[in-house]
Amino acid sequence: MKNTRMMAVAAAAALALGLSACGGSASNGSNGSNGTGGGGGSAAPTADAAIGKIYNASDKKGGTLRFGMAGDWDSVDPGDTYYGLSWNFLRNYARTLVVFKAAPGAEGAKLVPDLATSLGKPSDGNKTWTYTLRDGLKYEDGSPITSKDIKYAVARQLDKDTFPNGPTYFNDFLADIPSGYSVYKDKNLDDLKSIETPDAKTIVFKLKTGFSGFDYFAQLPATAPVPAAKDTGTKYKEHVVSSGPYKFVSYSQGKNMELDRNPNYDPATDPESGRKALPDKLTVELGLNAADVDNRLQSGGLDVDIAGTGVQAESQGKILADPTLKAKTDNAQAARTWFSVLNSDVAPLDNIDCRKAVVLAYDKTGYQRAYGGNTGGAIATSLMPPSVPGHADFDLYNFKAKPQGDPDAAKAELAKCGQPNGFETNISYRAERPKEKATAESLQQSLAKVGIKLNIKAYPTADYTKLYAGKPDYAKANKLGIIVYGWGADWPDGFGFLSQIVDSRVIRPSGNTNLGIKVPAVDAGIDQAMAENDITKREAIWGNVDKSVMEAAAVIPGVWSKGLLFRPDTITNVFVNDGFTMYDYAAMGVKQ
């Protein structure tokens, strides 16, 4: 995904998915605060004061909350988005059946009802899931939200030609989806029999296999209702019809957007999500320079870096050296890994020994420096981070013993794959992300020592997976052998972290998050984990899946992520939400 999850989600292991009956809820995190409630005043700031608790707690409404970002994200359309920052922010204008609670600590990794009156009610061995909508739900124009609107919303995003971004969970799990189904080709929703709406308040999902974690699907942005009469397909993002506390006033893709209060949002219909809706207005500036974002946060010109992954490396040094600035930071640990895919579609990386040469040769410390050293995270020895239940501790390539790389072992692998003098390939990264640029440059330098020449290619963040790195035909034709990327768990377990980035069966013509990993043992392991009812055994299988990825040398694992988040004095009610591992954008306010 999505950007993100935090170390504390391990406390939410009781929420882990399975194919048997659902387990208990996550343990409660601290709801304490550092500051006075209501007035927006606070004690002197301290580092990590917004981790596990609320900093500068306040319920005071008013003001404008100003977000900024380098580049753009994929889409504000709930049916076409897969960035964690987007899933976090859209809770302000779109409500889903269930949602991660806006709360600090482990409470933030807890699913609670949103549009629905309760979490899903399973039957038929977890193949059928039923939700009942709350009374009084309305769109921004005052028209009622019905179960058919939610069915339509899920149905429209099944069309991956029209909406290439976003996960494929509903495509993969719903039963009996007609071949080539699209609401734009066949307007008759009755053809999609796997979703039933027996009345305006009830929606029923039917799956091809039992899945006790379906509530995690129900929290996906795809369940945000869409009125069919106002759906404009790919142009819907230009004015998403609000079901949340804010509505769009203006939207200019890649430039800016502005949201005001939605007068038809009724807080009485939203008793459990934790949304605060404190500011009167939300503004988002896009396409900024990343260093400028950091500078404006420190000078008071912006309130939030919406990317949510932390300040840039050059800003980090300045901030950590200044006690006053350091006190305004939160070093949040995420269920996220910054990694690079070794694209098996591009020769000679279709040869496992050539891939092993890359994995052995690269400088792990250089990769870590690109993300800010220890403050940015630990050197990863596998893909799945320690914060995800099922993580297994192994180091197949002696990263810990030789963190700067093992050129001799790499050269031996190059000889085995018929490239004794090395080879040439391209490496891609997201143009607006300095940390990814630094990653590409570090890899270029370290791999050159064994004769592997990398040509660096930058592509826009918004279309990275849709048109470039995530479009297999383009990536192959343009020899994108190494693809710099990062991934945060869609939810805290092995399936929620691994399935969308390593299962070869989710690869489609464009909009991919699996950027070239095709390992039969990995696919078989995923099926094995899905069929295992015992949570302990299932988590062990996910560890083995991760190991299979590394045995195949399918990725450069990079860094298990942390981010140095900066909170200016301008904001109130600040905390890291463990469900998103960034500041909670549905609870934050503005100092009055």
Secondary structure as the mmCIF struct_conf table of DSSP 4:
data_model
#
loop_
_struct_conf.conf_type_id
_struct_conf.id
_struct_conf.beg_label_comp_id
_struct_conf.beg_label_asym_id
_struct_conf.beg_label_seq_id
_struct_conf.end_label_comp_id
_struct_conf.end_label_asym_id
_struct_conf.end_label_seq_id
BEND BEND1 ASN A 3 ASN A 3
STRN STRN1 MET A 6 MET A 6
HELX_RH_3T_P HELX_RH_3T_P1 MET A 7 LEU A 15
BEND BEND2 LEU A 19 ALA A 21
HELX_LH_PP_P HELX_LH_PP_P1 SER A 25 ASN A 28
STRN STRN2 SER A 33 ASN A 34
BEND BEND3 GLY A 35 GLY A 35
TURN_TY1_P TURN_TY1_P1 GLY A 37 GLY A 39
BEND BEND4 ALA A 43 ALA A 43
TURN_TY1_P TURN_TY1_P2 ALA A 47 ALA A 50
BEND BEND5 ILE A 51 LYS A 53
STRN STRN3 ILE A 54 TYR A 55
BEND BEND6 ASN A 56 ASN A 56
BEND BEND7 GLY A 63 GLY A 63
STRN STRN4 THR A 64 GLY A 68
BEND BEND8 ALA A 70 GLY A 71
BEND BEND9 ASP A 74 ASP A 74
BEND BEND10 VAL A 76 ASP A 77
TURN_TY1_P TURN_TY1_P3 PRO A 78 GLY A 79
BEND BEND11 ASP A 80 ASP A 80
HELX_RH_AL_P HELX_RH_AL_P1 GLY A 84 PHE A 89
HELX_RH_3T_P HELX_RH_3T_P2 LEU A 90 ASN A 92
TURN_TY1_P TURN_TY1_P4 TYR A 93 TYR A 93
BEND BEND12 LEU A 97 LEU A 97
STRN STRN5 VAL A 98 PHE A 100
BEND BEND13 ALA A 102 ALA A 102
BEND BEND14 PRO A 104 PRO A 104
STRN STRN6 GLY A 105 GLY A 105
HELX_RH_3T_P HELX_RH_3T_P3 ALA A 106 ALA A 109
STRN STRN7 LEU A 111 PRO A 113
BEND BEND15 ASP A 114 LEU A 115
STRN STRN8 ALA A 116 ALA A 116
BEND BEND16 THR A 117 LEU A 119
STRN STRN9 LYS A 121 SER A 123
TURN_TY1_P TURN_TY1_P5 ASP A 124 LYS A 127
STRN STRN10 THR A 128 THR A 132
STRN STRN11 LEU A 133 LEU A 133
HELX_LH_PP_P HELX_LH_PP_P2 ARG A 134 ARG A 134
TURN_TY1_P TURN_TY1_P6 ASP A 135 GLY A 136
STRN STRN12 LYS A 138 LYS A 138
TURN_TY1_P TURN_TY1_P7 GLU A 140 ASP A 141
BEND BEND17 GLY A 142 GLY A 142
HELX_LH_PP_P HELX_LH_PP_P3 SER A 143 SER A 143
STRN STRN13 PRO A 144 PRO A 144
HELX_LH_PP_P HELX_LH_PP_P4 ILE A 145 ILE A 145
HELX_RH_AL_P HELX_RH_AL_P2 SER A 147 GLN A 157
TURN_TY1_P TURN_TY1_P8 LEU A 158 LEU A 158
TURN_TY1_P TURN_TY1_P9 LYS A 160 THR A 162
BEND BEND18 ASN A 165 GLY A 166
HELX_RH_AL_P HELX_RH_AL_P3 TYR A 169 PHE A 173
STRN STRN14 LEU A 174 LEU A 174
BEND BEND19 ALA A 175 ALA A 175
HELX_LH_PP_P HELX_LH_PP_P5 ILE A 177 PRO A 178
TURN_TY1_P TURN_TY1_P10 SER A 179 GLY A 180
TURN_TY1_P TURN_TY1_P11 VAL A 183 LYS A 185
HELX_RH_3T_P HELX_RH_3T_P4 LEU A 189 ASP A 191
TURN_TY1_P TURN_TY1_P12 LYS A 193 SER A 194
STRN STRN15 ILE A 195 ASP A 199
TURN_TY1_P TURN_TY1_P13 ALA A 200 LYS A 201
STRN STRN16 THR A 202 LYS A 206
STRN STRN17 LEU A 207 LEU A 207
BEND BEND20 LYS A 208 THR A 209
TURN_TY1_P TURN_TY1_P14 SER A 212 GLY A 213
HELX_RH_AL_P HELX_RH_AL_P4 PHE A 214 ALA A 218
TURN_TY1_P TURN_TY1_P15 GLN A 219 GLN A 219
BEND BEND21 LEU A 220 LEU A 220
HELX_RH_3T_P HELX_RH_3T_P5 PRO A 221 THR A 223
BEND BEND22 ALA A 224 ALA A 224
HELX_RH_3T_P HELX_RH_3T_P6 ALA A 228 LYS A 230
HELX_RH_3T_P HELX_RH_3T_P7 GLY A 233 HIS A 239
HELX_LH_PP_P HELX_LH_PP_P6 VAL A 240 SER A 242
BEND BEND23 GLY A 244 PRO A 245
STRN STRN18 TYR A 246 SER A 252
TURN_TY1_P TURN_TY1_P16 GLN A 253 LYS A 255
STRN STRN19 ASN A 256 ARG A 261
TURN_TY1_P TURN_TY1_P17 PRO A 263 ASN A 264
HELX_RH_3T_P HELX_RH_3T_P8 PRO A 267 THR A 269
BEND BEND24 PRO A 271 SER A 273
BEND BEND25 ASP A 280 ASP A 280
STRN STRN20 LYS A 281 GLU A 285
BEND BEND26 GLY A 287 GLY A 287
HELX_RH_AL_P HELX_RH_AL_P5 ALA A 290 SER A 299
TURN_TY1_P TURN_TY1_P18 GLY A 300 GLY A 300
BEND BEND27 GLY A 301 GLY A 301
BEND BEND28 ASP A 303 ASP A 303
STRN STRN21 VAL A 304 ASP A 305
TURN_TY1_P TURN_TY1_P19 ILE A 306 ALA A 307
BEND BEND29 THR A 309 THR A 309
HELX_RH_AL_P HELX_RH_AL_P6 ALA A 313 ALA A 321
BEND BEND30 ASP A 322 ASP A 322
HELX_RH_AL_P HELX_RH_AL_P7 PRO A 323 LYS A 326
TURN_TY1_P TURN_TY1_P20 ALA A 327 LYS A 328
STRN STRN22 THR A 329 LEU A 342
TURN_TY1_P TURN_TY1_P21 SER A 344 ASP A 345
BEND BEND31 VAL A 346 VAL A 346
TURN_TY1_P TURN_TY1_P22 ALA A 347 ASP A 350
BEND BEND32 ASN A 351 ASN A 351
HELX_RH_AL_P HELX_RH_AL_P8 ILE A 352 ALA A 361
BEND BEND33 TYR A 362 TYR A 362
HELX_RH_AL_P HELX_RH_AL_P9 LYS A 364 ALA A 370
TURN_TY1_P TURN_TY1_P23 TYR A 371 GLY A 372
HELX_RH_3T_P HELX_RH_3T_P9 GLY A 373 GLY A 376
STRN STRN23 GLY A 377 ILE A 379
HELX_LH_PP_P HELX_LH_PP_P7 ALA A 380 ALA A 380
BEND BEND34 THR A 381 MET A 384
TURN_TY1_P TURN_TY1_P24 PRO A 386 SER A 387
BEND BEND35 VAL A 388 VAL A 388
TURN_TY1_P TURN_TY1_P25 PRO A 389 GLY A 390
TURN_TY1_P TURN_TY1_P26 LEU A 396 TYR A 397
TURN_TY1_P TURN_TY1_P27 PHE A 399 ALA A 401
TURN_TY1_P TURN_TY1_P28 PRO A 403 GLN A 404
HELX_RH_AL_P HELX_RH_AL_P10 PRO A 407 LYS A 416
TURN_TY1_P TURN_TY1_P29 CYS A 417 GLY A 418
TURN_TY1_P TURN_TY1_P30 PRO A 420 ASN A 421
STRN STRN24 GLU A 424 ARG A 430
TURN_TY1_P TURN_TY1_P31 ALA A 431 GLU A 432
HELX_RH_AL_P HELX_RH_AL_P11 PRO A 434 ALA A 448
TURN_TY1_P TURN_TY1_P32 LYS A 449 GLY A 451
STRN STRN25 LYS A 453 TYR A 459
HELX_RH_3T_P HELX_RH_3T_P10 THR A 461 ASP A 463
HELX_RH_PI_P HELX_RH_PI_P1 TYR A 464 TYR A 468
TURN_TY1_P TURN_TY1_P33 ALA A 469 GLY A 470
HELX_RH_AL_P HELX_RH_AL_P12 PRO A 472 ALA A 477
TURN_TY1_P TURN_TY1_P34 ASN A 478 LYS A 479
STRN STRN26 LEU A 480 GLY A 488
BEND BEND36 ASP A 490 ASP A 493
HELX_RH_AL_P HELX_RH_AL_P13 GLY A 494 VAL A 502
HELX_RH_3T_P HELX_RH_3T_P11 SER A 504 VAL A 506
BEND BEND37 PRO A 509 GLY A 511
BEND BEND38 THR A 513 ASN A 514
BEND BEND39 GLY A 516 GLY A 516
HELX_RH_AL_P HELX_RH_AL_P14 PRO A 520 MET A 530
TURN_TY1_P TURN_TY1_P35 ALA A 531 ALA A 531
HELX_RH_AL_P HELX_RH_AL_P15 ILE A 535 GLU A 551
TURN_TY1_P TURN_TY1_P36 ALA A 552 ALA A 553
STRN STRN27 VAL A 555 PHE A 566
TURN_TY1_P TURN_TY1_P37 ASP A 569 THR A 570
STRN STRN28 ILE A 571 THR A 572
BEND BEND40 ASN A 573 ASN A 573
STRN STRN29 VAL A 574 VAL A 574
STRN STRN30 VAL A 576 ASN A 577
TURN_TY1_P TURN_TY1_P38 ASP A 578 THR A 581
STRN STRN31 MET A 582 TYR A 583
TURN_TY1_P TURN_TY1_P39 TYR A 585 ALA A 587
STRN STRN32 GLY A 589 VAL A 590
#
